[in-house]
């Protein structure tokens, strides 16, 4: 799902509080932010594509399941 400004969020995001991602002008960099709908001044961080790929692999492998499962 694409939000204004080129930000994208997962279709699995049920509410407005989601992680969004967008490509940076610099090749190989991505921006991440929390999408608190209707709230300005959100913090944005820059990560490399390889850093995000490594994090995604960790998520897929269940390395963070204890942090999101009650």
Biopython code that builds the backbone (N, CA, C, O; Angstrom):
import numpy as np
from Bio.PDB.StructureBuilder import StructureBuilder

atoms = [
    (1, "UNK", "N", (0.850, -1.175, 0.000)),
    (1, "UNK", "CA", (0.000, 0.000, 0.000)),
    (1, "UNK", "C", (0.893, 1.235, 0.000)),
    (1, "UNK", "O", (1.826, 1.316, 0.800)),
    (2, "UNK", "N", (0.633, 2.179, -0.864)),
    (2, "UNK", "CA", (1.453, 3.384, -0.947)),
    (2, "UNK", "C", (0.738, 4.545, -0.277)),
    (2, "UNK", "O", (-0.429, 4.824, -0.551)),
    (3, "UNK", "N", (1.467, 5.216, 0.608)),
    (3, "UNK", "CA", (0.953, 6.392, 1.307)),
    (3, "UNK", "C", (1.478, 7.645, 0.598)),
    (3, "UNK", "O", (2.364, 7.543, -0.250)),
    (4, "UNK", "N", (0.945, 8.821, 0.932)),
    (4, "UNK", "CA", (1.443, 10.045, 0.311)),
    (4, "UNK", "C", (2.954, 10.208, 0.482)),
    (4, "UNK", "O", (3.509, 9.840, 1.517)),
    (5, "UNK", "N", (3.610, 10.756, -0.529)),
    (5, "UNK", "CA", (5.050, 10.985, -0.456)),
    (5, "UNK", "C", (5.878, 9.780, -0.843)),
    (5, "UNK", "O", (7.096, 9.791, -0.665)),
    (6, "UNK", "N", (5.249, 8.734, -1.370)),
    (6, "UNK", "CA", (5.986, 7.555, -1.791)),
    (6, "UNK", "C", (6.263, 6.553, -0.696)),
    (6, "UNK", "O", (6.921, 5.542, -0.944)),
    (7, "UNK", "N", (5.779, 6.803, 0.513)),
    (7, "UNK", "CA", (5.952, 5.849, 1.610)),
    (7, "UNK", "C", (5.069, 4.642, 1.360)),
    (7, "UNK", "O", (3.944, 4.767, 0.876)),
    (8, "UNK", "N", (5.602, 3.450, 1.703)),
    (8, "UNK", "CA", (4.826, 2.214, 1.554)),
    (8, "UNK", "C", (4.748, 1.492, 2.880)),
    (8, "UNK", "O", (5.683, 1.504, 3.681)),
    (9, "UNK", "N", (3.589, 0.855, 3.091)),
    (9, "UNK", "CA", (3.399, 0.058, 4.311)),
    (9, "UNK", "C", (2.789, -1.277, 3.931)),
    (9, "UNK", "O", (2.214, -1.433, 2.854)),
    (10, "UNK", "N", (2.923, -2.213, 4.814)),
    (10, "UNK", "CA", (2.398, -3.556, 4.565)),
    (10, "UNK", "C", (0.883, -3.556, 4.520)),
    (10, "UNK", "O", (0.226, -2.801, 5.236)),
    (11, "UNK", "N", (0.340, -4.409, 3.671)),
    (11, "UNK", "CA", (-1.113, -4.591, 3.639)),
    (11, "UNK", "C", (-1.579, -5.318, 4.895)),
    (11, "UNK", "O", (-2.781, -5.370, 5.159)),
    (12, "UNK", "N", (-0.662, -5.877, 5.671)),
    (12, "UNK", "CA", (-1.001, -6.553, 6.923)),
    (12, "UNK", "C", (-1.174, -5.570, 8.074)),
    (12, "UNK", "O", (-1.586, -5.966, 9.164)),
    (13, "UNK", "N", (-0.871, -4.321, 7.855)),
    (13, "UNK", "CA", (-1.001, -3.301, 8.886)),
    (13, "UNK", "C", (-2.480, -2.999, 9.089)),
    (13, "UNK", "O", (-3.138, -2.476, 8.190)),
    (14, "UNK", "N", (-3.001, -3.326, 10.261)),
    (14, "UNK", "CA", (-4.434, -3.199, 10.514)),
    (14, "UNK", "C", (-4.832, -1.782, 10.926)),
    (14, "UNK", "O", (-5.922, -1.328, 10.580)),
    (15, "UNK", "N", (-3.980, -1.086, 11.650)),
    (15, "UNK", "CA", (-4.313, 0.249, 12.141)),
    (15, "UNK", "C", (-3.351, 1.262, 11.528)),
    (15, "UNK", "O", (-2.574, 0.922, 10.635)),
    (16, "UNK", "N", (-3.400, 2.481, 11.996)),
    (16, "UNK", "CA", (-2.545, 3.534, 11.461)),
    (16, "UNK", "C", (-1.122, 3.499, 11.961)),
    (16, "UNK", "O", (-0.262, 4.177, 11.398)),
    (17, "UNK", "N", (-0.843, 2.734, 12.997)),
    (17, "UNK", "CA", (0.501, 2.674, 13.565)),
    (17, "UNK", "C", (1.276, 1.536, 12.913)),
    (17, "UNK", "O", (1.204, 0.387, 13.349)),
    (18, "UNK", "N", (2.019, 1.874, 11.862)),
    (18, "UNK", "CA", (2.726, 0.873, 11.069)),
    (18, "UNK", "C", (4.147, 1.348, 10.795)),
    (18, "UNK", "O", (4.478, 2.512, 11.024)),
    (19, "UNK", "N", (4.972, 0.451, 10.312)),
    (19, "UNK", "CA", (6.291, 0.828, 9.823)),
    (19, "UNK", "C", (6.163, 1.063, 8.329)),
    (19, "UNK", "O", (5.611, 0.237, 7.603)),
    (20, "UNK", "N", (6.684, 2.210, 7.874)),
    (20, "UNK", "CA", (6.646, 2.547, 6.455)),
    (20, "UNK", "C", (8.071, 2.603, 5.917)),
    (20, "UNK", "O", (9.019, 2.839, 6.666)),
    (21, "UNK", "N", (8.210, 2.387, 4.626)),
    (21, "UNK", "CA", (9.515, 2.398, 3.976)),
    (21, "UNK", "C", (9.409, 3.158, 2.660)),
    (21, "UNK", "O", (8.369, 3.129, 2.002)),
    (22, "UNK", "N", (10.488, 3.837, 2.278)),
    (22, "UNK", "CA", (10.542, 4.473, 0.959)),
    (22, "UNK", "C", (11.988, 4.561, 0.518)),
    (22, "UNK", "O", (12.902, 4.637, 1.339)),
    (23, "UNK", "N", (12.180, 4.548, -0.788)),
    (23, "UNK", "CA", (13.522, 4.647, -1.356)),
    (23, "UNK", "C", (14.060, 6.057, -1.153)),
    (23, "UNK", "O", (13.328, 7.038, -1.289)),
    (24, "UNK", "N", (15.333, 6.147, -0.831)),
    (24, "UNK", "CA", (16.006, 7.437, -0.699)),
    (24, "UNK", "C", (16.555, 7.854, -2.054)),
    (24, "UNK", "O", (16.636, 7.038, -2.972)),
    (25, "UNK", "N", (16.931, 9.113, -2.182)),
    (25, "UNK", "CA", (17.514, 9.598, -3.434)),
    (25, "UNK", "C", (18.866, 8.936, -3.700)),
    (25, "UNK", "O", (19.256, 8.754, -4.853)),
    (26, "UNK", "N", (19.572, 8.582, -2.641)),
    (26, "UNK", "CA", (20.873, 7.925, -2.765)),
    (26, "UNK", "C", (20.650, 6.442, -3.043)),
    (26, "UNK", "O", (19.973, 5.771, -2.264)),
    (27, "UNK", "N", (21.201, 5.918, -4.128)),
    (27, "UNK", "CA", (21.019, 4.490, -4.432)),
    (27, "UNK", "C", (21.503, 3.601, -3.285)),
    (27, "UNK", "O", (22.554, 3.849, -2.695)),
    (28, "UNK", "N", (20.743, 2.594, -2.988)),
    (28, "UNK", "CA", (21.130, 1.645, -1.952)),
    (28, "UNK", "C", (20.626, 1.987, -0.569)),
    (28, "UNK", "O", (20.779, 1.186, 0.353)),
    (29, "UNK", "N", (20.018, 3.177, -0.393)),
    (29, "UNK", "CA", (19.491, 3.562, 0.913)),
    (29, "UNK", "C", (17.974, 3.555, 0.893)),
    (29, "UNK", "O", (17.339, 3.831, -0.125)),
    (30, "UNK", "N", (17.412, 3.230, 2.053)),
    (30, "UNK", "CA", (15.973, 3.265, 2.268)),
    (30, "UNK", "C", (15.699, 4.064, 3.531)),
    (30, "UNK", "O", (16.535, 4.120, 4.433)),
    (31, "UNK", "N", (14.539, 4.675, 3.592)),
    (31, "UNK", "CA", (14.101, 5.361, 4.802)),
    (31, "UNK", "C", (13.020, 4.529, 5.467)),
    (31, "UNK", "O", (12.175, 3.944, 4.789)),
    (32, "UNK", "N", (13.045, 4.475, 6.801)),
    (32, "UNK", "CA", (12.020, 3.809, 7.596)),
    (32, "UNK", "C", (11.438, 4.817, 8.570)),
    (32, "UNK", "O", (12.148, 5.696, 9.059)),
    (33, "UNK", "N", (10.152, 4.696, 8.852)),
    (33, "UNK", "CA", (9.515, 5.538, 9.866)),
    (33, "UNK", "C", (8.290, 4.819, 10.410)),
    (33, "UNK", "O", (7.789, 3.872, 9.804)),
    (34, "UNK", "N", (7.820, 5.277, 11.551)),
    (34, "UNK", "CA", (6.565, 4.799, 12.121)),
    (34, "UNK", "C", (5.471, 5.713, 11.594)),
    (34, "UNK", "O", (5.610, 6.934, 11.651)),
    (35, "UNK", "N", (4.406, 5.154, 11.092)),
    (35, "UNK", "CA", (3.320, 5.959, 10.522)),
    (35, "UNK", "C", (2.233, 6.171, 11.557)),
    (35, "UNK", "O", (1.275, 5.402, 11.630)),
    (36, "UNK", "N", (2.377, 7.186, 12.334)),
    (36, "UNK", "CA", (1.342, 7.554, 13.297)),
    (36, "UNK", "C", (0.404, 8.501, 12.571)),
    (36, "UNK", "O", (0.638, 9.708, 12.532)),
    (37, "UNK", "N", (-0.644, 7.960, 12.005)),
    (37, "UNK", "CA", (-1.546, 8.739, 11.159)),
    (37, "UNK", "C", (-1.988, 10.028, 11.844)),
    (37, "UNK", "O", (-2.452, 10.027, 12.985)),
    (38, "UNK", "N", (-1.829, 11.111, 11.117)),
    (38, "UNK", "CA", (-2.273, 12.406, 11.604)),
    (38, "UNK", "C", (-1.300, 13.108, 12.530)),
    (38, "UNK", "O", (-1.609, 14.188, 13.034)),
    (39, "UNK", "N", (-0.130, 12.526, 12.772)),
    (39, "UNK", "CA", (0.828, 13.149, 13.674)),
    (39, "UNK", "C", (2.091, 13.534, 12.911)),
    (39, "UNK", "O", (2.781, 12.664, 12.380)),
    (40, "UNK", "N", (2.399, 14.820, 12.853)),
    (40, "UNK", "CA", (3.603, 15.272, 12.160)),
    (40, "UNK", "C", (4.858, 15.035, 12.994)),
    (40, "UNK", "O", (4.776, 14.670, 14.167)),
    (41, "UNK", "N", (6.008, 15.244, 12.382)),
    (41, "UNK", "CA", (7.271, 15.184, 13.113)),
    (41, "UNK", "C", (7.745, 13.785, 13.427)),
    (41, "UNK", "O", (8.393, 13.569, 14.452)),
    (42, "UNK", "N", (7.442, 12.838, 12.579)),
    (42, "UNK", "CA", (7.881, 11.470, 12.815)),
    (42, "UNK", "C", (9.374, 11.348, 12.549)),
    (42, "UNK", "O", (9.909, 12.001, 11.652)),
    (43, "UNK", "N", (10.034, 10.520, 13.322)),
    (43, "UNK", "CA", (11.459, 10.273, 13.127)),
    (43, "UNK", "C", (11.656, 9.321, 11.959)),
    (43, "UNK", "O", (10.958, 8.314, 11.838)),
    (44, "UNK", "N", (12.605, 9.647, 11.107)),
    (44, "UNK", "CA", (12.946, 8.802, 9.966)),
    (44, "UNK", "C", (14.372, 8.327, 10.134)),
    (44, "UNK", "O", (15.244, 9.114, 10.503)),
    (45, "UNK", "N", (14.631, 7.044, 9.869)),
    (45, "UNK", "CA", (15.997, 6.530, 9.893)),
    (45, "UNK", "C", (16.358, 6.010, 8.507)),
    (45, "UNK", "O", (15.495, 5.538, 7.766)),
    (46, "UNK", "N", (17.631, 6.100, 8.166)),
    (46, "UNK", "CA", (18.120, 5.591, 6.892)),
    (46, "UNK", "C", (18.859, 4.282, 7.139)),
    (46, "UNK", "O", (19.672, 4.178, 8.057)),
    (47, "UNK", "N", (18.568, 3.293, 6.315)),
    (47, "UNK", "CA", (19.256, 2.006, 6.377)),
    (47, "UNK", "C", (19.641, 1.605, 4.958)),
    (47, "UNK", "O", (19.033, 2.058, 3.988)),
    (48, "UNK", "N", (20.649, 0.756, 4.849)),
    (48, "UNK", "CA", (21.002, 0.246, 3.528)),
    (48, "UNK", "C", (20.057, -0.898, 3.169)),
    (48, "UNK", "O", (19.418, -1.492, 4.037)),
    (49, "UNK", "N", (19.986, -1.185, 1.895)),
    (49, "UNK", "CA", (19.148, -2.301, 1.455)),
    (49, "UNK", "C", (19.632, -3.608, 2.064)),
    (49, "UNK", "O", (18.820, -4.466, 2.410)),
    (50, "UNK", "N", (20.946, -3.772, 2.199)),
    (50, "UNK", "CA", (21.477, -5.014, 2.778)),
    (50, "UNK", "C", (21.157, -5.104, 4.269)),
    (50, "UNK", "O", (20.914, -6.200, 4.774)),
    (51, "UNK", "N", (21.153, -3.986, 4.977)),
    (51, "UNK", "CA", (20.771, -4.009, 6.397)),
    (51, "UNK", "C", (19.306, -4.417, 6.552)),
    (51, "UNK", "O", (18.968, -5.223, 7.419)),
    (52, "UNK", "N", (18.441, -3.856, 5.706)),
    (52, "UNK", "CA", (17.033, -4.209, 5.789)),
    (52, "UNK", "C", (16.806, -5.665, 5.380)),
    (52, "UNK", "O", (15.963, -6.347, 5.962)),
    (53, "UNK", "N", (17.553, -6.142, 4.383)),
    (53, "UNK", "CA", (17.432, -7.538, 3.959)),
    (53, "UNK", "C", (17.843, -8.487, 5.084)),
    (53, "UNK", "O", (17.206, -9.520, 5.288)),
    (54, "UNK", "N", (18.903, -8.140, 5.812)),
    (54, "UNK", "CA", (19.346, -8.973, 6.933)),
    (54, "UNK", "C", (18.294, -8.984, 8.044)),
    (54, "UNK", "O", (18.026, -10.029, 8.637)),
    (55, "UNK", "N", (17.709, -7.836, 8.320)),
    (55, "UNK", "CA", (16.659, -7.755, 9.336)),
    (55, "UNK", "C", (15.437, -8.570, 8.911)),
    (55, "UNK", "O", (14.858, -9.296, 9.720)),
    (56, "UNK", "N", (15.047, -8.448, 7.638)),
    (56, "UNK", "CA", (13.921, -9.207, 7.102)),
    (56, "UNK", "C", (14.172, -10.715, 7.218)),
    (56, "UNK", "O", (13.261, -11.471, 7.555)),
    (57, "UNK", "N", (15.395, -11.145, 6.942)),
    (57, "UNK", "CA", (15.732, -12.566, 7.063)),
    (57, "UNK", "C", (15.602, -13.018, 8.515)),
    (57, "UNK", "O", (15.129, -14.122, 8.785)),
    (58, "UNK", "N", (16.018, -12.168, 9.446)),
    (58, "UNK", "CA", (15.870, -12.489, 10.867)),
    (58, "UNK", "C", (14.412, -12.600, 11.277)),
    (58, "UNK", "O", (14.045, -13.476, 12.060)),
    (59, "UNK", "N", (13.575, -11.704, 10.742)),
    (59, "UNK", "CA", (12.135, -11.791, 11.013)),
    (59, "UNK", "C", (11.565, -13.100, 10.488)),
    (59, "UNK", "O", (10.823, -13.790, 11.188)),
    (60, "UNK", "N", (11.918, -13.439, 9.244)),
    (60, "UNK", "CA", (11.419, -14.671, 8.628)),
    (60, "UNK", "C", (11.880, -15.914, 9.383)),
    (60, "UNK", "O", (11.169, -16.918, 9.417)),
    (61, "UNK", "N", (13.059, -15.852, 9.985)),
    (61, "UNK", "CA", (13.601, -16.986, 10.731)),
    (61, "UNK", "C", (13.052, -17.068, 12.154)),
    (61, "UNK", "O", (13.361, -18.005, 12.890)),
    (62, "UNK", "N", (12.239, -16.086, 12.536)),
    (62, "UNK", "CA", (11.643, -16.118, 13.863)),
    (62, "UNK", "C", (12.526, -15.580, 14.972)),
    (62, "UNK", "O", (12.232, -15.802, 16.147)),
    (63, "UNK", "N", (13.606, -14.874, 14.634)),
    (63, "UNK", "CA", (14.544, -14.388, 15.641)),
    (63, "UNK", "C", (13.957, -13.329, 16.575)),
    (63, "UNK", "O", (14.520, -13.064, 17.637)),
    (64, "UNK", "N", (12.829, -12.719, 16.190)),
    (64, "UNK", "CA", (12.238, -11.660, 16.990)),
    (64, "UNK", "C", (10.843, -12.020, 17.487)),
    (64, "UNK", "O", (10.139, -11.170, 18.031)),
    (65, "UNK", "N", (10.448, -13.256, 17.305)),
    (65, "UNK", "CA", (9.107, -13.681, 17.680)),
    (65, "UNK", "C", (8.791, -13.419, 19.154)),
    (65, "UNK", "O", (7.656, -13.088, 19.499)),
    (66, "UNK", "N", (9.790, -13.565, 20.018)),
    (66, "UNK", "CA", (9.547, -13.353, 21.454)),
    (66, "UNK", "C", (9.234, -11.897, 21.764)),
    (66, "UNK", "O", (8.699, -11.601, 22.832)),
    (67, "UNK", "N", (9.554, -10.982, 20.855)),
    (67, "UNK", "CA", (9.292, -9.564, 21.096)),
    (67, "UNK", "C", (7.887, -9.146, 20.651)),
    (67, "UNK", "O", (7.384, -8.111, 21.087)),
    (68, "UNK", "N", (7.263, -9.930, 19.804)),
    (68, "UNK", "CA", (5.946, -9.552, 19.282)),
    (68, "UNK", "C", (4.842, -10.512, 19.693)),
    (68, "UNK", "O", (3.666, -10.230, 19.461)),
    (69, "UNK", "N", (5.189, -11.623, 20.291)),
    (69, "UNK", "CA", (4.190, -12.600, 20.714)),
    (69, "UNK", "C", (4.035, -12.541, 22.216)),
    (69, "UNK", "O", (5.009, -12.713, 22.950)),
    (70, "UNK", "N", (2.803, -12.296, 22.691)),
    (70, "UNK", "CA", (2.600, -12.219, 24.156)),
    (70, "UNK", "C", (2.814, -13.544, 24.838)),
    (70, "UNK", "O", (2.681, -13.639, 26.058)),
]
sb = StructureBuilder()
sb.init_structure("model")
sb.init_model(0)
sb.init_chain("A")
sb.init_seg("    ")
for serial, (resi, resn, name, xyz) in enumerate(atoms, 1):
    if name == "N":
        sb.init_residue(resn, " ", resi, " ")
    sb.init_atom(name, np.array(xyz, "f"), 0.0, 1.0, " ", f" {name:<3s}", serial, name[0])
structure = sb.get_structure()
